[in-house]
Amino acid sequence: MFVVPTFLCYYSKCTSRDCLFARLSGATTGPDIMPQWSIDWETGSSYEWNRRNGAHEHTWTINTSLFRLGLTTNVELRFQLDESATLASQKLYGGISNASVGTKIKVFEGSKGLPKTAFLGTILLPGSSQSHYLPKHIGVQSHLLFENNITEFFSIGYDIGVEWSGETHRPDIFFGAGLNFQPTDRWCFFIESYNRFNSEKQEDWARPGHRSHFNCMGETGVSYIVIPRLQLNMYNDICFNEPFKYVNLGVGMAWLLH
């Protein structure tokens, strides 16, 4: 099983501390929009070790790149391209592991306890019959993104969506929630849970010989702002379905190009 690295879901946010990158989010994408005509490049690498449901896979994401362009004050455009290599059963293969285009649209700025809200829509581009990772058909992801500020240092983000991978007959229902802690102008930490439900039981979501409707994941991460235009980050994922048979480690950076 290959999982698209989640550190590319970090978001830019200007706060009273006057820094480009403020709070951090992992698989649960934040609702903030890139400033108009600003371009953000989020890139990195990761390693995934997976023995769930009898698998024995090592996957290296050689490079993953997400470009975000602020089109208006309420809309950003997004393009992502990843390249990976996997060693499974003594067989090594690689190639483009994710190709997608999308948009994020501000819905509500947030006020008096009501959450800041945005819509995230993504189209997953299919690959050829020779592709090891890309779906054979177009996939679609549709999410609503929310965030509440709790204090100056804490915020909570949550993300609800529906995802058609281009492979399964029925979509996944996605729900994630994360707590962000920003103690200083430069450091930010988060912990979150993100989960998927499919009405058809999935074999790779369960123990060997079983199938499950749920895939339950957890993630922790940290970021550090080197300069106002450059943020470094790292994260760690685990799987609660089989916690001792899966790990995903990654490092990355977010760079404001313009």
Secondary structure, DSSP 8 states (H G I E B T S, - for coil): -----SGGG------TT--S--S--SSS-------TT-EEEEEEEEEEEE-GGG--EEEEEEEEEEEEEE-SSSEEEEEEEEEEEEEETTEEEEEEEEEEEEEEEEEE--BTTB-EEEEEEEEE----TT-SSS-SS-EEEEEEEEEEE-SSSEEEEEEEEEEE-SSSSS-EEEEEEEEEE--SSSEEEEEEEEEEEEEEEEGGGSSTT--EEEEEEEEEEEEEEEETTEEEEEEEEEESSSTTSEEEEEEEEEEE--
